[in-house]
Amino acid sequence: MRVLVTGGAGFIGSEYVRELLHGSLPVGAPAAVTVLDKLTYSGNLANLAPVKDDPRLRFVQADICDAAAVDEVVPDHDVIVHFAAESHVDRSIAGAAPFVTTNVLGTQTLLDAALRHGTGRFVHVSTDEVYGSIEDGSWTEEWPLAPNSPYSASKAGSDLLALAYHRTHGMDVVVTRCSNNYGHYQYPEKVIPLFVTNLLDGGTVPLYGDGGNIRDWLHVRDHCRGIALVQDKGRPGEVYNIGGGTELTNKELTGLLLEACGADWDRVTPVTDRKGHDRRYSLDITKISQELGYVPSVDLETGLARTVQWYRDNRSWWEQLKG
């Protein structure tokens, strides 16, 4: 099996590559893994350092929107696992163009190349944010898409494109939608690494609005295991939700991070709420659990403790990113 991983130098993509090469995922051992990454601000070759000497690994620096570069890389791969995306909501509010370009047009460029070269399976990695916000209950995969930010709208567009290539061309496409990820190697603009690194440096942390926004938290290793199950046995043309099973308000999460870092609430600075801020996310993971045997294995208490300790032990990784 020869696997092409787009965005494989980013947070989730690099975890997938490391675990794939280490043989830790419920999918066959790869004969070769190619990472295609533009190395934007959140792409980091240091994320691949633990596997850089593996002879099966090849790295190609290129933009997924570059049709010529993509057309050169895609041939001879059996599977494409597509992580590459612009993913920060605040940045999408400040300027939506890079999100539409990368997430929609980039995905279309990859799909065209996969179709042209007969790639066996295309795994499109997406987000629960495409569903919008939900007051009660949890989203199933059949829930109508109602994205509220430019980021989530661009991901919804890419989801629909991927599924359209299955329906139109018969391509072997599967889509995953995950809840909020956390773990090691996460770029320190996202809430958990931002709060942890700020607190470890003696700084303050910003809490949006009343702190009542609710998210389901998923450890990156559980996410990658779910993706591998879908890659291996997911039904073509289907969507699979991947969640962690632990919902917290942002204020509750902040309290846990303060405690883990030995800090008090005087280190929290209330800030004006984000525009169009979704109130609650909640995924129903019945489908992937019943069909593929997925069960989250990293509980939040353990996962957060390990994550905080990793940032304590790896200052050299994140200090240069924060300048």
Disulfide bonds with the S-S distance in Angstrom:
none
